[in-house]
Amino acid sequence: MSKAIRKAILALALGAGLGAFALLAFFPVLRGAVCPSCYGLEQVSPVLFVEAEMPAHARHALLAQLDQAHRKIAQIFGPAQAHLRILACETDACDRRLGGRGAAAVTYSLGAYSVVRLAPRGLSPTILTHELTHTETHARLGVLRQVGQRMPTWMDEGIAVIVSDDPRYLRAGQGVARCRKPPRADLPVSPHDWGGLAAQDRDIYAEAACATLRWMAKKGGWSALWARLDAGAPLP
């Protein structure tokens, strides 16, 4: 191995190490994923860690919801590809320790690797399915396409709303008949823009779901979406 190659490898390793340190410094939830017990969390399944104060009946209910979410997602996505940790809080104090600021749930992911934080009000089958849909979508996108925003955030969120069958943002029925609100022309593309708008207007989720349903109706449904992902083609 040449000296130049060794220097390049060392530089990449150093950069990756500094990047990981910065992420851990700024995101308590990632520190919680690395050391769940440091944040008062106990492991109850290979992927699920819950607040120690969570009673047994709530733990059993959450495990059942997790199984339900996995089965629902598998019907559309097929076998799971995401590697994840789910950190579930029973109290608001636990959620704040993990960096929560009021959101019911948040997914932090890079390609196939994801951490899901669930606040007390996020302990529901619909929200759990929504977040796990993000983990499977990002796993199929891969790191480079996710970072390169080959799928706009509105479509990422629209897919999660549709898979989770969220009645807040979807009507009963099939296809575009499920639309509750027509989408605006400039739906947010980046996570930053989405986050700012979604905090002010929750109807943006209904618009994103409608835009995604319209795209699938025009392009050929889920099979068209998977074909685009497999081919590495930009979306929509």
N, C-alpha and C positions, 0 to 999 in steps of 0.2 A: 504493500500500500504506500503510495507516494506521500510526501510530506504535505503537499497541497490538499490531497484528499482527506488526510487526517485532520488538517485545520478546518476544512469545510464541515466535516462530521462534528467536530468539537463545537464549532460555531452554531450549527443547527441544534445540537443537544443543549447548549447553553441558552439559546433563544427559546427552545421549548420549555426548559426548566424555569426561566424567568416568566414566560407566559403563564405557566401553570401556577407559579407563586402568586402572580398578580390576580388570577382568577380566584384563588383560594382566599386572598386577602380581601377582595371586594365582595365576595358572595358567601355569606355564612352557610347557606344551604349546601354548597359544595364541600365546605369543611365538615358539615354534618354527614354528608355521604361518605366521606373518607373515615370519619370517626363518629358513628352514630351515638355511641355511649357517652361521648363528650357532651352531647346535647340532650341527654336524658332519653334516648330512644332505645328500644329493645327490638330485636329481630323476631319476627313471627312467621316468616317464610323466606325463601331464597332471595326475594326482591323487596319484601315489605318490612319496614321498620316503623314502629309506632311509639308514641309517647308512653313512658312507663306508667303514667296515671290512667291510661286507657283501660276501662274494665273489660273483663273477659268477653261479655256478650257483644260489646262494640267491636272487639277484635275479630270475633267470629263473623259478625255481620260484614265487616270490611273485607275479610278474606273471601266471603261469598260474592260480594260485589266485584272484587278483583277477578274472580273466576268468570263471572258473568260478562265482564268487560272484555276479557281475553277471548271468550267464545264468540262474542258479537263481532269483534274486530277480525278474527280469523275467518269469518264467513266472507269478508270482503277482501282482506289482504292475504289470506293464506297463512302458512306457518310464520310465527313471530321471528323477526330478525333483530329487534332492538335488544340491547343489553342495558338494563336499567336498575335503578334503586328508587323506591318510593318511600318518602318520609312523610308520615301522617301524624298530625297534631290533634290532640283532644282539647287543648286549651289555646286561647289567644296568646298567652305568654310564651308557649312553645313556638307558635308560629312567628312571633316577633323575634325570638332568639335565632330563628333560621332565616331572618331577613324579610319576613312577610310584612306587607304594608296594606293589607285589606283585600287583596285578591283571593278568591276562593281556592285557586290552584294555579301553579306555574310550572311549565316544563323547561328545563335547561338541557339543551342537547347539542351534540356535535357529531353529526353522522349517526352511527349506530349506538352511540353511548349517551344515555340520558339519565337525568335526575328529575323526579317529579316531587314537588312540594305540595302537600294538601293541608289547607287550613281547616279548622273545625267545620265551617260551612261548606267545605268542598268534599266532605265525606258522603258522596252520593254516587249511584251508578252512572248517571248521566255525565257528571263532571269527570269522574274517573275514566270513563270511556273516551271522552273528549281529549283528555290529556294523553292517554295511551295511544290514541290515534296519531297525535303529533309524533310520538316516539317512533312509531312504525313508518310514518311518512318520511321522517328525517333519515331513518335507517336506509330506506330505499333511495333517497336522494343522494346520500353519501356526503362526506365532508365538503368536498370541493364545490359541488353543486348547491349545497345548502349555504355555504359562505358566499358563493357567487350569486345567490338569490335567483337561481334558475327557476324556482317556483315562487311567485309573489306571496307575500304574507296573507293577502285576502283569500287566496286559494287554499293555502295551508289551513287557515281558520275555517273556511267554508267546508272543506273535507271533514274536519273534526266535528263540526255542527251536524253534518249529514249522517256520519257514521254513528254519532251518539244519539241521533234521533231526538234532538233537543226541542221540546214542545214550545219553549219560549221564542224560538226563532224559525220554526217550521210548522206548516199546516199538516194535517193528515192527508194521505193520498200518495201519489206517485209522481216522479219527475218534476217538471217546472210548476205543476199545480200545487206543489208544496210551498212555493214562495210566499212569504208574508209581506215582504217589502222589496220593491224593485231597487236594484243597485244603482248607486251614483256612478258617474262616468270615471271618476278618479279615485277608486278604492285604493287604500294604502298598499304600497308595494313592499316597503321595508318594515322590519319589526319595530323600529323606533317610531316611525310615523303611525303605525297601527296602534301601538301602546298609548300614545298621546290622545288619539281620537277615540279609541275604545273606552278610555277612562271617562270620557264626557258623553258618549252616545252609544249605549249598549245595542241599539238597533243595527249598528254596523255589522254585527254577527249575522243578523237576518239577511242583510244585503249581500254579505260575502257568500252565504249559503245559496242565495238565489243566483248570484253570478256563476257559481260553480255548477249548479244544476243546469243552468242555461248552456254552459260550455259543454257539459257532458251530453246534453240532449242533441247538441249540434255536431259533436265530434265522435260520438259513439259510446258513451257511458264509461263505466269503470275500465273496460278493456282498453279503451283509447288512452286513458290516463296511465295505465300500467305500461302500455307500449311506448308512450313518450318517456316515461321514467327509465325503462330498460334501455332505450336508445340513447339516453343522455340528452334528449332534445329539451330545449327551453319550454316552459309553460307560462301562460296558457297557449 
